[in-house]
Amino acid sequence: MYGSSRFAKGAAFGIRFADTGPGIPAVDRQSVFRRFYRAEESWNKPGNGLGLSLTYAIAAMHMSVDILDVPLGCTVQSIRRTADRERPA
């Protein structure tokens, strides 16, 4: 990972994580959140396919999770709209 940032815009807030790796092809972007999934390009690299699935499981309980289309590497963004927050009783 080369960077992360937090942001707030209007009625939303979130976090972005970015790296300069090979990126995730568009056809694999939803699959990478499944346990043990490894894109064909990563079969010869170390790993077991659990990193993004665990991160997604935790983040998705609290906010939306998306992989953004960027020219280099991969950027994962999580957003939560303040109107979606639970209100105390």
Buried (B, 14 or more C-beta within 10 A) or exposed (E): EEEEEEEEEEEBBBBBBBBEEEBBEEEBBEBBBEEEBBBEEBEEEEEEBEEBBEBBEEBEEEBBBEBEEEEEBBBBBBBBEEEEEEEEE
